[in-house]
Amino acid sequence: MITDIVDTTLRDGEQKAGIALGVDDKVKIAQFINEMGVYQMEVGIPAMGGDEKISIKKIVDLGLDSKISAWNRMNIKDIDSSIECGVDIIHISTPASDLQIKSKLGKDRTWVIQNLKKSIDYTKNKGYEVTVGLEDSSRSDINFLIELCRIVFQMGVERIRYADTVGIAEPRILFNQIKKIREKVPVEIEIHTHNDFGMAIANSLLAVDAGAKFVDCTIAGVGERAGNCNFSDFIKVMYELKGKKLWLKSFEDVIEKERQIKKIVGFQ
C-alpha cells in the first residue's frame, strides 16, 4: 500500500465547481483509487445524507484494501452518521485559526477545545480510529496548534491534519511550523494543501521534509477553487526529487487509472 497518500477526490475534490457525481460514479472512482494502492481514501460527508450517505455505504461494502474515512464536524450527529456507514476512520474537523473560530463558529478557543474533547471521547469510546483536522492551520497561532495537538494526542489521537484551507501557505513558513509541531508533540501529521497560488505540490513536499507522514491528494488536482495537490504529479515529483517510489505497479498503470477517473468526472 502507498502509506503516504490520503486521497480526498470523493470529498474535497468533488467540491470543485461543475462536478456532480452520482452514486455509481463514486463507487467506480473508489475502485480505481483502490487499484492505485493508496493507503486511505476520504469518501465523503455522511451527515449530508441522501445519495452521499448511500455512496459511502456502498464503497464500504466493497471491502477495499484502502482504508475508508469520512469527514465530520465536531457534532455527535455527524459522527453517528459516519458510524452508521461503517467507515474505518472517523475524521473530526475543527477551525483552528482565531479568524475562522470567530467567523465560522461564532465561538472562542475554549469552546473549540471542549467540543473537540467531547467529540473525540465519544468516537473513541465507540471503538473507532480518529484523526483530527485543524482547519486553516496556515493562518493559526502556532502555539494554539501545538496546544490542540498535545490535547488530542493525550486522548489517543495519533494523527492530525494540518490544513492550508485557503491556499496561502508559504513553503518556508509551513516547513517551520510543521517541524515545530513535530518537535513539541509526537503526533503524526497529514498535510492538506490547496493550489490557489500554485504551491500545493511544493508545500506538500516541504511538509514531508519537515516530518509530515501523510499527504492529501486528489486525482488531477481537482478540488475547491484552484484545486488540491495533484496525485500523479506529486508521486512523480517524490520519485524524481526524493527517490521515493509511491506507486505499486507501473507509473503508466497509475496514469491509466487516472485517465479513467477523469473521464467519469468529466475531465478529458
C-alpha positions in Angstrom: 0.0 0.0 0.0 1.1 3.6 -0.6 1.3 4.5 3.1 1.8 8.2 2.5 -1.3 9.1 0.4 -4.7 10.0 1.6 -6.9 10.5 -1.5 -9.7 13.0 -1.0 -11.1 13.1 -4.5 -14.5 12.0 -3.3 -14.7 14.6 -0.6 -12.7 17.7 -1.2 -12.3 17.0 -4.9 -16.0 16.9 -5.5 -16.3 20.5 -4.2 -14.9 21.8 -7.4 -17.4 23.9 -9.3 -19.2 21.9 -12.0 -18.6 18.5 -10.6 -21.6 16.4 -9.6 -21.0 12.7 -9.1 -23.7 10.1 -8.8 -23.6 7.0 -6.6 -22.3 4.7 -9.3 -19.7 7.2 -10.4 -18.4 7.4 -6.8 -18.2 3.7 -6.4 -16.3 3.3 -9.7 -13.9 6.0 -8.7 -13.3 4.4 -5.3 -12.5 1.1 -7.0 -9.9 2.8 -9.4 -8.3 4.7 -6.5 -8.1 1.4 -4.5 -6.4 -0.2 -7.5 -3.8 2.6 -7.4 -2.9 1.2 -4.0 -3.4 4.3 -1.8 -3.4 3.8 2.0 -6.6 5.7 2.7 -9.4 7.4 0.8 -11.7 10.1 2.2 -15.0 9.3 0.6 -17.4 12.0 1.7 -19.5 13.6 4.5 -22.2 11.1 5.8 -24.1 13.9 7.6 -25.1 15.2 4.2 -27.4 12.2 3.9 -29.2 11.2 0.7 -27.0 9.9 -2.1 -23.9 11.0 -0.3 -24.5 8.5 2.5 -25.7 5.8 0.1 -22.5 6.1 -1.9 -20.3 5.9 1.3 -22.1 2.8 2.4 -21.7 1.1 -1.0 -18.0 1.9 -1.0 -17.5 0.5 2.5 -19.4 -2.7 1.4 -16.8 -3.2 -1.4 -14.3 -4.3 1.2 -11.5 -2.5 -0.5 -7.8 -2.7 0.6 -7.6 1.1 1.1 -8.9 2.4 4.5 -12.1 4.3 4.2 -12.5 7.6 6.1 -15.3 10.1 6.4 -15.3 13.8 7.3 -17.2 15.2 10.3 -17.8 18.4 12.1 -17.5 18.4 15.9 -21.0 17.2 16.1 -22.3 13.9 17.6 -25.0 13.6 14.9 -22.3 13.9 12.2 -20.2 11.2 14.0 -23.2 8.9 14.3 -23.8 9.2 10.6 -20.3 8.1 9.9 -20.6 5.2 12.4 -23.8 4.1 10.6 -21.8 3.9 7.3 -19.2 1.6 8.9 -16.1 3.6 7.8 -12.7 2.6 9.1 -11.6 6.1 10.2 -13.7 9.0 11.5 -12.1 12.4 10.8 -13.2 15.2 13.1 -12.5 18.7 11.8 -12.4 22.0 13.7 -11.4 25.5 12.7 -8.1 26.3 14.3 -7.5 29.9 13.4 -9.0 32.7 15.5 -10.4 34.1 12.3 -12.4 31.0 11.5 -13.3 30.2 15.1 -15.0 33.5 15.3 -16.4 34.0 11.8 -17.4 30.4 11.1 -18.4 29.2 14.6 -19.0 32.4 16.5 -17.1 30.8 19.4 -13.8 31.0 21.1 -10.8 28.7 21.7 -12.2 27.3 25.0 -15.4 26.2 23.2 -13.3 24.5 20.5 -11.2 22.6 23.0 -14.3 21.5 25.0 -16.2 20.3 22.0 -13.2 18.7 20.3 -12.6 16.7 23.5 -16.2 15.7 23.7 -16.3 14.5 20.1 -13.1 12.5 20.3 -14.1 10.9 23.6 -17.5 9.9 22.1 -15.9 8.4 19.0 -13.1 6.6 20.6 -15.5 5.0 23.1 -17.3 3.6 20.1 -14.1 1.8 19.2 -13.2 3.9 16.1 -9.8 5.3 14.9 -9.9 9.1 15.0 -8.0 11.6 13.0 -8.4 15.3 13.7 -8.4 18.1 11.1 -7.1 21.6 12.0 -8.8 23.8 9.5 -7.0 27.0 8.4 -3.8 25.9 10.1 -1.7 28.1 8.0 -3.4 31.2 9.5 -3.4 29.9 13.0 -1.4 30.8 16.1 1.4 28.1 16.1 1.2 27.9 19.9 -2.6 27.1 19.8 -1.9 24.5 17.1 0.6 22.8 19.4 -1.8 23.0 22.3 -4.5 21.3 20.2 -2.1 18.7 19.0 -1.0 18.0 22.6 -4.6 17.7 23.8 -5.7 15.3 21.1 -2.5 13.2 21.3 -3.1 12.7 25.0 -6.6 11.5 24.2 -5.2 8.8 21.9 -5.4 10.5 18.5 -2.3 9.6 16.6 -2.7 11.8 13.5 -3.7 15.4 12.9 -4.3 17.1 9.6 -2.5 20.4 9.0 -4.8 22.1 6.5 -3.8 25.1 4.3 -7.6 25.7 3.9 -7.4 28.9 1.8 -4.2 28.0 -0.1 -2.0 30.8 1.2 0.8 28.9 2.9 4.4 29.8 2.0 6.7 26.7 1.8 9.4 28.0 4.2 6.9 29.1 6.9 4.9 25.9 6.5 8.1 23.8 6.9 9.0 25.6 10.1 5.5 25.3 11.6 5.3 21.5 10.9 8.8 21.0 12.2 8.0 22.8 15.4 4.8 20.8 16.0 6.8 17.6 15.5 9.4 18.8 18.0 6.8 19.5 20.6 4.3 16.7 20.1 5.0 13.1 18.8 1.8 13.2 16.7 1.7 12.1 13.1 1.0 14.9 10.6 -1.1 14.8 7.5 -0.7 17.7 5.2 -3.6 19.1 3.2 -2.8 21.8 0.6 -4.7 23.9 -1.9 -3.3 25.3 -5.1 -4.5 28.9 -5.1 -1.0 30.2 -5.7 0.3 27.1 -7.5 2.2 25.8 -4.5 0.2 22.7 -3.4 2.9 20.3 -4.5 5.7 22.5 -3.2 4.0 22.9 0.2 3.3 19.1 0.4 7.0 18.3 -0.4 8.3 20.7 2.3 5.8 19.3 4.8 7.2 15.8 4.1 10.7 17.2 4.7 9.5 18.7 8.0 8.2 15.4 9.2 4.7 15.0 7.8 3.9 11.3 7.1 0.7 11.6 5.1 -0.1 13.8 2.1 -3.7 14.5 0.9 -4.1 14.4 -2.9 -6.8 14.4 -5.5 -6.9 12.9 -8.9 -5.9 15.5 -11.5 -5.7 18.0 -8.6 -9.5 18.6 -8.6 -10.9 20.5 -5.7 -12.4 23.7 -4.4 -11.2 26.9 -6.1 -7.9 26.2 -7.7 -7.8 22.6 -6.6 -5.7 20.3 -4.3 -2.3 18.6 -4.5 -2.3 16.6 -7.8 -1.9 12.8 -7.1 0.1 11.7 -10.1 2.2 14.8 -10.2 3.1 14.5 -6.5 4.1 10.9 -6.6 6.2 11.6 -9.7 8.0 14.5 -8.1 8.6 12.5 -4.9 10.3 9.9 -7.1 12.3 12.3 -9.2 13.4 14.5 -6.4 13.4 12.3 -3.4 14.0 8.8 -4.9 10.8 7.6 -3.1 8.6 5.4 -5.3 4.9 5.8 -4.2 3.3 3.5 -6.8 2.9 -0.2 -6.7 2.8 -1.2 -10.4 4.0 0.8 -13.4 3.6 4.6 -13.4 1.7 4.0 -16.7 -0.9 2.0 -14.9 -1.4 4.8 -12.4 -1.9 7.3 -15.3 -4.4 4.9 -17.0 -6.4 4.7 -13.8 -6.3 8.5 -13.5 -7.5 8.8 -17.2 -10.5 6.6 -16.4 -11.4 8.6 -13.3 -11.0 11.9 -15.2 -13.4 10.6 -17.8 -16.0 9.9 -15.1 -15.5 13.3 -13.6 -15.8 15.0 -16.9 -12.2 15.9 -17.5 -10.8 14.7 -20.8 
